[in-house]
Amino acid sequence: MSDFTTTGEMKMKTMISQYQVRLFHNGRNQTLNIPHAFEMPSNDVMIRKDGERLIIEPFKKRSLLELLATLPDIDEDFPNVDEGLLPLDDIQF
C-alpha cells in the first residue's frame, strides 16, 4: 500500500496511540501480543518498570568505544607495575 495518492499527495495516516491487549501466562512468565502498529524495529528490546508502567524500548547494541565514552575519566596515576621486577633478558632473533 502506497503512502501517496495517484496525484502524488501524501495520504493522511490515522495513528492509534493506544490499544487494550490481553496478557497471557506462559509458564512463570506473562506474555502479550504487540499490535502491528507498535511493531518494534528489531527482536531485541529493553523492558523496565517505572511505577506501575512497563516501558519497552528498542535495544541498541553499543560498541565498546561507545560504552567506554560513557565512563568517568580516571584522575589517578597508574601504578608502576614494573617496579621491583628483574630486568628483561635481551633476546636475539
Backbone as CSV, one residue per row, in Angstrom:
resi,resn,N_x,N_y,N_z,CA_x,CA_y,CA_z,C_x,C_y,C_z
1,MET,0.846,-1.173,0.000,0.000,0.000,0.000,0.896,1.243,0.000
2,SER,0.636,2.160,-0.880,1.458,3.358,-1.021,1.029,4.431,-0.030
3,ASP,1.985,5.244,0.387,1.696,6.377,1.270,1.252,7.610,0.474
4,PHE,1.187,7.493,-0.873,0.850,8.620,-1.714,-0.387,8.312,-2.557
5,THR,-1.161,9.342,-2.890,-2.317,9.187,-3.771,-1.832,9.170,-5.212
6,THR,-2.742,8.921,-6.155,-2.362,8.880,-7.567,-1.875,10.239,-8.059
7,THR,-2.222,11.317,-7.369,-1.743,12.645,-7.763,-0.448,13.020,-7.055
8,GLY,0.092,12.108,-6.255,1.361,12.365,-5.588,1.239,13.039,-4.243
9,GLU,0.016,13.255,-3.768,-0.151,13.885,-2.462,0.011,12.835,-1.362
10,MET,0.546,13.256,-0.253,0.750,12.359,0.874,-0.592,12.043,1.523
11,LYS,-0.858,10.752,1.763,-2.076,10.357,2.452,-1.944,10.663,3.931
12,MET,-3.040,11.028,4.551,-3.060,11.251,5.992,-3.193,9.893,6.668
13,LYS,-2.296,9.586,7.590,-2.351,8.327,8.314,-3.024,8.554,9.656
14,THR,-3.910,7.643,10.004,-4.526,7.686,11.316,-3.735,6.751,12.208
15,MET,-3.116,7.313,13.213,-2.288,6.525,14.106,-3.012,6.378,15.426
16,ILE,-3.293,5.153,15.811,-3.914,4.900,17.098,-2.796,4.858,18.129
17,SER,-2.924,5.622,19.210,-1.827,5.739,20.167,-1.915,4.736,21.302
18,GLN,-3.024,4.018,21.413,-3.112,3.005,22.457,-4.093,1.908,22.072
19,TYR,-3.825,0.723,22.550,-4.672,-0.433,22.341,-4.859,-1.121,23.687
20,GLN,-5.973,-1.773,23.855,-6.130,-2.652,25.009,-5.779,-4.054,24.536
21,VAL,-4.849,-4.712,25.216,-4.423,-6.055,24.841,-4.574,-6.969,26.048
22,ARG,-4.614,-8.256,25.783,-4.759,-9.249,26.843,-3.400,-9.878,27.146
23,LEU,-3.122,-10.047,28.425,-1.909,-10.726,28.853,-2.190,-12.219,28.959
24,PHE,-1.202,-13.021,28.582,-1.302,-14.474,28.657,-0.239,-14.989,29.605
25,HIS,-0.500,-16.123,30.239,0.505,-16.774,31.075,1.191,-17.856,30.263
26,ASN,2.528,-17.843,30.317,3.347,-18.826,29.621,4.345,-19.350,30.655
27,GLY,3.958,-20.422,31.353,4.788,-20.889,32.465,4.750,-19.860,33.575
28,ARG,5.925,-19.403,33.995,6.002,-18.392,35.059,6.054,-16.979,34.500
29,ASN,5.974,-16.820,33.172,6.052,-15.502,32.533,4.693,-15.064,32.033
30,GLN,4.530,-13.756,31.904,3.369,-13.189,31.230,3.815,-12.758,29.849
31,THR,2.950,-12.946,28.864,3.259,-12.520,27.503,2.112,-11.683,26.979
32,LEU,2.415,-10.902,25.943,1.370,-10.152,25.267,1.717,-10.071,23.794
33,ASN,0.713,-9.935,22.978,0.922,-9.726,21.551,0.935,-8.229,21.306
34,ILE,1.996,-7.761,20.680,2.117,-6.332,20.370,1.435,-6.078,19.027
35,PRO,0.476,-5.156,18.967,-0.204,-4.862,17.701,0.786,-4.395,16.630
36,HIS,0.450,-4.663,15.386,1.321,-4.330,14.253,1.678,-2.837,14.236
37,ALA,0.751,-1.989,14.645,1.007,-0.541,14.645,2.149,-0.161,15.585
38,PHE,2.442,-1.022,16.566,3.522,-0.753,17.525,4.719,-1.660,17.296
39,GLU,4.845,-2.210,16.118,5.927,-3.145,15.816,7.284,-2.498,16.091
40,MET,8.155,-3.254,16.742,9.488,-2.763,17.094,10.433,-3.011,15.924
41,PRO,11.486,-2.183,15.774,12.395,-2.314,14.634,13.305,-3.546,14.693
42,SER,13.396,-4.208,15.860,14.231,-5.407,15.949,13.608,-6.374,16.946
43,ASN,14.217,-7.539,17.085,13.722,-8.532,18.034,14.280,-8.317,19.436
44,ASP,15.285,-7.473,19.582,15.893,-7.206,20.885,15.349,-5.905,21.459
45,VAL,14.792,-5.990,22.667,14.239,-4.810,23.331,14.685,-4.794,24.787
46,MET,14.609,-3.622,25.387,14.825,-3.456,26.819,13.458,-3.208,27.437
47,ILE,13.204,-3.846,28.560,11.954,-3.610,29.275,12.314,-3.154,30.682
48,ARG,11.617,-2.135,31.155,11.870,-1.645,32.510,10.551,-1.219,33.125
49,LYS,10.540,-1.180,34.409,9.326,-0.805,35.133,9.508,0.589,35.697
50,ASP,8.508,1.436,35.512,8.508,2.794,36.041,7.181,2.960,36.782
51,GLY,7.212,2.779,38.092,5.961,2.769,38.852,5.137,1.553,38.440
52,GLU,3.920,1.775,37.972,3.075,0.681,37.504,3.160,0.495,35.990
53,ARG,3.982,1.273,35.322,4.119,1.187,33.864,5.263,0.256,33.479
54,LEU,5.068,-0.483,32.403,6.146,-1.237,31.783,6.531,-0.489,30.521
55,ILE,7.807,-0.198,30.377,8.290,0.558,29.225,9.165,-0.364,28.392
56,ILE,8.832,-0.499,27.119,9.575,-1.341,26.188,10.241,-0.433,25.173
57,GLU,11.567,-0.559,25.043,12.319,0.281,24.118,13.224,-0.582,23.252
58,PRO,13.489,-0.164,22.015,14.430,-0.925,21.187,15.786,-0.987,21.875
59,PHE,16.429,-2.122,21.789,17.755,-2.302,22.389,18.795,-2.041,21.323
60,LYS,19.601,-1.011,21.557,20.667,-0.667,20.625,21.965,-1.197,21.199
61,LYS,22.573,-2.129,20.484,23.854,-2.661,20.930,24.919,-1.602,20.683
62,ARG,25.639,-1.257,21.756,26.677,-0.239,21.632,28.029,-0.902,21.458
63,SER,28.898,-0.223,20.766,30.264,-0.714,20.614,31.005,-0.483,21.928
64,LEU,32.142,-1.128,22.074,32.956,-0.942,23.269,33.374,0.518,23.417
65,LEU,33.721,1.176,22.312,34.125,2.587,22.387,32.981,3.470,22.874
66,GLU,31.763,3.187,22.427,30.612,3.973,22.895,30.394,3.765,24.391
67,LEU,30.550,2.521,24.835,30.396,2.238,26.259,31.478,2.939,27.075
68,LEU,32.729,2.840,26.633,33.832,3.483,27.364,33.670,5.001,27.423
69,ALA,33.080,5.583,26.394,32.880,7.040,26.361,31.905,7.503,27.443
70,THR,31.077,6.602,27.957,30.109,6.977,28.996,30.710,6.922,30.395
71,LEU,31.903,6.319,30.539,32.524,6.178,31.848,33.242,7.470,32.246
72,PRO,33.295,7.755,33.563,34.003,8.968,34.003,35.505,8.821,33.799
73,ASP,36.185,9.959,33.653,37.640,9.962,33.493,38.307,9.474,34.785
74,ILE,39.463,8.845,34.624,40.258,8.394,35.772,41.304,9.460,36.066
75,ASP,41.280,10.004,37.278,42.211,11.067,37.661,43.482,10.526,38.323
76,GLU,43.474,9.253,38.695,44.619,8.672,39.391,45.726,8.302,38.402
77,ASP,46.962,8.370,38.891,48.083,7.886,38.091,48.112,6.373,38.184
78,PHE,48.452,5.729,37.078,48.568,4.281,37.100,49.838,3.889,37.844
79,PRO,49.768,2.806,38.634,50.976,2.386,39.358,52.029,1.831,38.398
80,ASN,53.289,1.896,38.820,54.389,1.342,38.029,54.406,-0.161,38.273
81,VAL,53.844,-0.927,37.349,53.740,-2.373,37.535,55.070,-3.073,37.331
82,ASP,56.063,-2.391,36.746,57.381,-2.992,36.526,58.303,-2.815,37.745
83,GLU,57.911,-2.028,38.681,58.760,-1.741,39.840,59.024,-3.025,40.626
84,GLY,60.308,-3.291,40.919,60.689,-4.463,41.691,60.891,-5.723,40.865
85,LEU,60.644,-5.667,39.562,60.852,-6.839,38.707,62.290,-6.880,38.204
86,LEU,62.756,-8.082,37.912,64.086,-8.227,37.324,64.070,-7.671,35.906
87,PRO,65.215,-7.186,35.403,65.233,-6.669,34.028,64.980,-7.802,33.035
88,LEU,64.422,-7.436,31.887,64.143,-8.422,30.841,65.436,-8.900,30.206
89,ASP,65.454,-10.157,29.791,66.611,-10.697,29.079,66.627,-10.114,27.672
90,ASP,67.812,-9.819,27.174,67.961,-9.327,25.819,67.917,-10.538,24.869
91,ILE,66.903,-10.624,24.044,66.713,-11.783,23.153,67.109,-11.399,21.746
92,GLN,67.931,-12.224,21.122,68.361,-12.012,19.741,67.564,-12.946,18.826
93,PHE,67.013,-12.437,17.751,66.280,-13.274,16.777,67.124,-13.514,15.567
